[in-house]
Amino acid sequence: MEIEIKTWLTDIKNAILEINQFIPDKKDFTSFRKDLKSKRAVERNVEIIGEAVGRILKVMPDFQITNARKIVDTRNRIIHGYDNISEEIIWSIVVRDLVNLEKEVDDLLNLP
């Protein structure tokens, strides 16, 4: 695997770790809604994840990450359509999608 792809995968992993630090309790949506700093930090890390996936796809369009196109599209919606992103969308990404993405990234980083 190319070094730049490993770097971007590491960026994804680090962004997920940061999100998990900002939202340790994935069952408390009410607290998340009230914490502007955490919401913005999580959004920023979702943007980083989307940007890293996009960079990987530019180098290797057939690179296998589940929902890669959706990840990039979400990043674009946050950045360009910031006024149309709901807290519920960000929350659902955090509680439903990041666990699988983290496992995939870990598996990819552990490849020889």
N, C-alpha and C positions, 0 to 999 in steps of 0.2 A: 504494500500500500504506500502511495506517495506521502511524503512528509507533510505536505500542505493539507492533505485530506485528514491525516492524523491530527494535525493542529486544529482544524475546524471541528473534528469530532470531539477533541478535548474541550474546545470552547463550548460546545453543546453540553457536554457533561458538566462543566463548571457552572453554566447558566442554570441547569437543573438543580445542582447542589445549592446554589444561591436561592432559588425559588423555594426549595425545601426549608431553608433557614428562615426565610421571610414568612412562610406559612407552615409552621410545624404541625398545626392541628387542621388537617384537611376536612374536618367535619364542622368547622365554625365559620360558615359563610358570613354571618352577621358581623363578626369581628373584622373579617377581611374587608367588608364593605365600608366600615368606619375608619379604616387605617389607610389614609391617603398615601403615606410613604410606601407602605408595603404594596399597595395596588400599583403604584408607578414603578416600583422596583421590579415587580413581577412582569408587568407589561414590557419593561425594558429588556428583561431576560428572554421573554418570548420573542421579542424583535431580534435579539442576538441569535437565538436558535434558528429562526427563519432565515436570517442573513447567512449563517454558516451553512445551512442546508442548501440554500441557493448557490453559494460559491462551489460547494461540492458538485452540484448538478451541472454547473457550467463546465467544470473540468471533466466530469464523468456523468453524462446524461443518463446512463443506465444504472447508476449507483443505487443499491437497494436499501432504502429507508422507507418504512411503511408511512404512507400518507405524505410523502415528501412534498408533493405539489401543494397539498393543503397547508402544510407548515409554512411554505414560502408565501402562499396566498394570505394566510393569517397575518404574517409579518407585514405584508403590504397593506392590508386593511387597517392594522393598528397605526401604521405610519401615515398613510394617505387618507384614511377614512376614520381618523381618531374620534370623530364625533359620532360614529356609528358603532363603536365597540362597546358592548355592555359588560358590566361586571360579571354577569352570569356566563358569558362566553369565555372570559378569561378564567373564571373559576372552574368551568367544566373542563377546560384544557388541563388545568393543574391537577384536578382530582381524577380525571379519566385517562388522559393521554400520556402524561409525562412518565408514568411508571413503565409503560411499554417502550417508549422512546429511550429511556435511560438503559433498559435492558439491552435493546438493540445496539446502542452506542457502546456499552460495555463489551458486548460480544464482538463488535467490529474492532474495537481497540485491542482486544486480546488475540486477534488473528495474527499469525506470523508474518 
